[in-house]
Amino acid sequence: MFLRVIGRPLLAKVKQTTGIVGLDVVPNAREVLINLYTKTLKEIQAVPEDEGYRKAVESFTRHRLKVCQEEGDWEMIEKKLGCGQVEELIEEAQDELKLIEKMIEWDPWGVPDDYECEVIENDAPVPKHVPLHRPGPLPEEFYKTLEAVQSKNDAPAVNSGQTESKEKCLGHT
Protein backbone atom coordinates (compact mmCIF):
# COMPACT_ATOMS: atom_id res chain seq x y z
CA MET A 1 0.00 0.00 0.00
CA PHE A 2 2.74 2.43 0.97
CA LEU A 3 4.64 1.79 -2.26
CA ARG A 4 1.54 2.35 -4.39
CA VAL A 5 0.71 5.68 -2.79
CA ILE A 6 4.24 7.04 -2.47
CA GLY A 7 6.16 5.07 -5.06
CA ARG A 8 3.92 5.45 -8.11
CA PRO A 9 4.53 9.18 -8.57
CA LEU A 10 8.25 8.61 -8.00
CA LEU A 11 8.35 5.83 -10.58
CA ALA A 12 6.47 7.81 -13.20
CA LYS A 13 8.43 8.36 -16.38
CA VAL A 14 10.08 11.77 -16.34
CA LYS A 15 10.49 13.63 -19.60
CA GLN A 16 14.08 14.73 -20.07
CA THR A 17 13.63 17.03 -23.09
CA THR A 18 11.06 18.09 -25.63
CA GLY A 19 13.59 17.86 -28.43
CA ILE A 20 12.43 21.30 -29.58
CA VAL A 21 14.86 24.19 -29.26
CA GLY A 22 13.51 26.82 -26.86
CA LEU A 23 10.68 24.62 -25.55
CA ASP A 24 11.44 23.46 -22.02
CA VAL A 25 9.90 20.46 -20.31
CA VAL A 26 6.96 21.30 -18.06
CA PRO A 27 7.03 18.76 -15.21
CA ASN A 28 3.41 19.43 -14.17
CA ALA A 29 2.07 19.76 -17.73
CA ARG A 30 -1.16 17.90 -17.00
CA GLU A 31 -2.15 20.32 -14.22
CA VAL A 32 -1.13 23.32 -16.31
CA LEU A 33 -3.26 22.08 -19.21
CA ILE A 34 -6.27 21.43 -16.99
CA ASN A 35 -6.02 24.98 -15.62
CA LEU A 36 -5.59 26.52 -19.08
CA TYR A 37 -8.47 24.55 -20.61
CA THR A 38 -10.74 25.41 -17.67
CA LYS A 39 -9.85 29.08 -18.04
CA THR A 40 -10.43 28.90 -21.81
CA LEU A 41 -13.92 27.47 -21.31
CA LYS A 42 -14.66 30.28 -18.85
CA GLU A 43 -13.29 33.06 -21.10
CA ILE A 44 -15.05 31.87 -24.26
CA GLN A 45 -18.41 32.43 -22.54
CA ALA A 46 -18.05 36.14 -23.43
CA VAL A 47 -18.42 35.21 -27.13
CA PRO A 48 -22.03 34.88 -28.37
CA GLU A 49 -23.35 31.30 -28.19
CA ASP A 50 -24.23 30.98 -31.86
CA GLU A 51 -20.79 32.04 -33.18
CA GLY A 52 -18.78 29.36 -34.97
CA TYR A 53 -15.57 30.44 -33.26
CA ARG A 54 -17.04 29.81 -29.82
CA LYS A 55 -18.50 26.46 -30.86
CA ALA A 56 -15.17 25.29 -32.28
CA VAL A 57 -13.13 26.44 -29.27
CA GLU A 58 -15.56 24.89 -26.79
CA SER A 59 -15.64 21.62 -28.69
CA PHE A 60 -11.92 20.94 -28.92
CA THR A 61 -11.19 22.43 -25.49
CA ARG A 62 -13.77 20.20 -23.77
CA HIS A 63 -12.33 17.18 -25.53
CA ARG A 64 -8.77 18.03 -24.53
CA LEU A 65 -9.79 18.83 -20.95
CA LYS A 66 -11.59 15.50 -20.67
CA VAL A 67 -8.51 13.60 -21.88
CA CYS A 68 -6.28 15.51 -19.44
CA GLN A 69 -8.65 14.75 -16.56
CA GLU A 70 -8.90 11.05 -17.45
CA GLU A 71 -5.20 10.45 -18.06
CA GLY A 72 -2.57 10.98 -15.42
CA ASP A 73 0.43 10.34 -17.65
CA TRP A 74 1.79 12.94 -20.07
CA GLU A 75 2.61 10.23 -22.62
CA MET A 76 -1.00 9.02 -22.72
CA ILE A 77 -2.28 12.60 -23.04
CA GLU A 78 0.01 13.16 -26.03
CA LYS A 79 -0.96 9.82 -27.56
CA LYS A 80 -4.74 10.27 -27.12
CA LEU A 81 -4.82 13.86 -28.35
CA GLY A 82 -2.35 13.34 -31.17
CA CYS A 83 -1.66 17.07 -31.41
CA GLY A 84 1.96 17.23 -30.36
CA GLN A 85 3.75 17.29 -27.03
CA VAL A 86 2.08 18.54 -23.86
CA GLU A 87 4.43 21.52 -23.87
CA GLU A 88 3.22 22.44 -27.35
CA LEU A 89 -0.37 22.04 -26.18
CA ILE A 90 0.38 24.44 -23.33
CA GLU A 91 1.70 27.05 -25.75
CA GLU A 92 -1.31 26.54 -27.99
CA ALA A 93 -3.74 26.93 -25.08
CA GLN A 94 -1.98 30.12 -23.96
CA ASP A 95 -2.20 31.47 -27.52
CA GLU A 96 -5.91 30.59 -27.68
CA LEU A 97 -6.53 32.59 -24.50
CA LYS A 98 -4.78 35.59 -26.05
CA LEU A 99 -6.86 35.19 -29.20
CA ILE A 100 -10.11 35.00 -27.23
CA GLU A 101 -9.17 38.28 -25.55
CA LYS A 102 -8.49 39.90 -28.95
CA MET A 103 -11.69 38.49 -30.48
CA ILE A 104 -13.72 39.96 -27.63
CA GLU A 105 -11.95 43.29 -28.15
CA TRP A 106 -12.46 43.25 -31.95
CA ASP A 107 -16.09 42.09 -31.69
CA PRO A 108 -16.33 40.71 -35.27
CA TRP A 109 -19.83 39.35 -34.57
CA GLY A 110 -21.11 42.79 -33.58
CA VAL A 111 -22.04 43.85 -37.13
CA PRO A 112 -25.68 44.99 -37.19
CA ASP A 113 -28.05 42.91 -39.32
CA ASP A 114 -29.04 45.93 -41.36
CA TYR A 115 -25.42 46.93 -42.13
CA GLU A 116 -24.78 47.26 -45.84
CA CYS A 117 -21.30 47.02 -47.26
CA GLU A 118 -20.55 49.27 -50.21
CA VAL A 119 -19.35 47.31 -53.24
CA ILE A 120 -17.12 49.21 -55.61
CA GLU A 121 -16.93 47.84 -59.15
CA ASN A 122 -13.71 48.45 -61.00
CA ASP A 123 -13.08 47.29 -64.57
CA ALA A 124 -9.35 48.03 -64.46
CA PRO A 125 -7.21 45.07 -65.53
CA VAL A 126 -5.73 43.02 -62.71
CA PRO A 127 -1.91 43.11 -62.66
CA LYS A 128 -0.27 39.80 -63.56
CA HIS A 129 1.32 39.37 -60.13
CA VAL A 130 -2.10 39.51 -58.36
CA PRO A 131 -3.92 36.18 -58.16
CA LEU A 132 -7.43 36.17 -59.63
CA HIS A 133 -8.78 33.88 -56.89
CA ARG A 134 -10.49 31.61 -59.34
CA PRO A 135 -9.17 28.30 -60.55
CA GLY A 136 -7.72 28.05 -63.99
CA PRO A 137 -9.01 25.59 -66.56
CA LEU A 138 -8.63 21.90 -65.83
CA PRO A 139 -6.12 20.03 -67.98
CA GLU A 140 -7.52 18.21 -71.02
CA GLU A 141 -6.36 14.89 -69.48
CA PHE A 142 -8.94 15.37 -66.73
CA TYR A 143 -11.78 15.37 -69.24
CA LYS A 144 -10.35 12.36 -71.08
CA THR A 145 -10.13 10.43 -67.80
CA LEU A 146 -13.62 11.52 -66.82
CA GLU A 147 -15.00 10.37 -70.16
CA ALA A 148 -13.22 7.01 -69.86
CA VAL A 149 -14.56 6.46 -66.33
CA GLN A 150 -18.08 7.42 -67.34
CA SER A 151 -18.08 5.12 -70.36
CA LYS A 152 -16.77 2.25 -68.19
CA ASN A 153 -19.68 2.69 -65.80
CA ASP A 154 -22.15 2.86 -68.70
CA ALA A 155 -22.95 6.39 -67.65
CA PRO A 156 -23.57 9.01 -70.29
CA ALA A 157 -20.24 10.25 -71.61
CA VAL A 158 -19.33 13.92 -71.80
CA ASN A 159 -21.31 15.29 -74.73
CA SER A 160 -19.93 16.68 -77.94
CA GLY A 161 -20.37 20.18 -76.53
CA GLN A 162 -17.50 19.40 -74.17
CA THR A 163 -15.77 22.73 -74.61
CA GLU A 164 -19.01 24.61 -74.03
CA SER A 165 -19.71 22.59 -70.83
CA LYS A 166 -16.21 23.22 -69.56
CA GLU A 167 -16.56 26.94 -70.15
CA LYS A 168 -19.89 27.04 -68.33
CA CYS A 169 -18.38 25.21 -65.34
CA LEU A 170 -15.45 27.54 -65.25
CA GLY A 171 -17.56 30.66 -65.57
CA HIS A 172 -16.32 31.53 -69.07
CA THR A 173 -18.87 32.64 -71.64
N, C-alpha and C positions, 0 to 999 in steps of 0.2 A: 504494500500500500504506500509506504513512504517513498519508494523508488518511483512509483507511478506519478505521484503528486509532485515531487521535487525533481526527479530525474528526467522526466519527459521534456520539460522545457530546456533542460541543459543538454539533452541529447539531440535536440532539433538541429537540422542541418542549417548551418550558418553560411550565408552568401558572402563570399570573399570579395567579389568585384562584379560590376555590371558589364564590364567589357566595353563600355562606352566612355570615351574620353569626356571628362567634365561631369559625368553623372555618377555621384557617389551612392554607395549602398545605404539604404534606409533600413536599419535593423527592426524597427517597429512599423513596417510598411502597411501591414494589414490594418492596424489601428488608425494610422494616418489616412488610409483610403476610406475607412468607415466614416471617419469624421468629415472628410472632404465631401463624400457622396451625400451624407446627411445634410451638410450645409448647402450643397447644390440643390437638393430637393426642397429645402426651405426657401432659398433665394429665388428659385424659378417660379414660385407662387406669385411673384409680382408681375409676371407676364400673363396676359389674358389666356384663359383656359382653351379657347378654340384656335390658338396660334400653333402652326406646325412646328415652330422652333421649340416651344414649350413641350409639346407632345413627344418630340424626338428626344429631347434632353431627359425628360422624366422617364421615358421608356428604357433607354440604355443605362441611365444612372440607377434605376431600381434594380435592373438585372445585375449590374456590377456590384451594387451594395449587397444584394442577396447572396451572391457568390462569396463575397468577402466575409459575410456573417456566417455562412455555412462552413467555410473552409478555414482551418487554422494555420495552414502551411502556405507560405508564399509560392512554393513551386506549384501547388495545386491551383491556387488562384490564377497564376500565369497560364497554366495549362487549360483550365476551364474557360477563361475569358478569351485566350488566344489573341490578345491585342498588345503583346509586348511584355516587357518586364514590369514588375510592380512599381519600380522607380519611374518608369516612363508613364505609367498610369497616373502616378501622383502628379507629375508635371502636367499631364493632360487635364486632370481634374482641376488643378490650380488655374490653368489657362481658361477652362470652361467657366469658372467662377468670375474671372476677369471679363470674359465675353458677356456673361449675363448682366454684369454691372453696366457695361457699355450699351448693351441692347436696351436696357431699361432707360438709360440716359437718352439714347437716340430715338426711342419710341417709334420704330418703323411701322407698327400696327396702328398708330394713332392718326392715320389719314382719314378724314371724314368721307362718308359714303358718297356725298354729293360733290366731292372734289373732282374737277376736270383738268386733265393735263393737256397743255397746248401742244399740238403736233405741228411741227414746221416741216413742210415739204420742200425739198431742194433737189433740183434736177441736175446739179453740177456733177460731172463725172467723178467717180471715186478713184483716188490715186492708186497706182498698182500695188504699193506696199501695204495698203489697208485691206484686210480680209473682208469679203462680201457677206460672210456669215450665212452662206447658203451652199449646200454641197454642189460640187461640180457634176458633170454627167458621169454616169456609170460606164465602165469600160464595155466595149462591144462583147467581150468574152462572157460577161455576166448574162447578157441576153441570150447568147448561144447556149450557155449552161442551163438557163431557165427553160428555154425551149426544149432542150433535150430531156430535162427532168419531167416537164409537163407531158411530153409525148410518151415517155416511159410509163407514166401513171394513167395513160389514156385520158388525160385531161385536155381540154382545148388548148392548142398551141397558141403562141403569140401570133396575132393576126398579121396580115400583110401590111397593115398600117402601123407597123412596129415603130417607125421613126416618129410618127404623129403621137402614138401612145407615150413614148418616152418623153417627148417634149411636154405633153400635158402633165405627166408626173413630176417633171422637173420645173414646171412653172414657166416654160418657154412657150411662146405663141407664134 
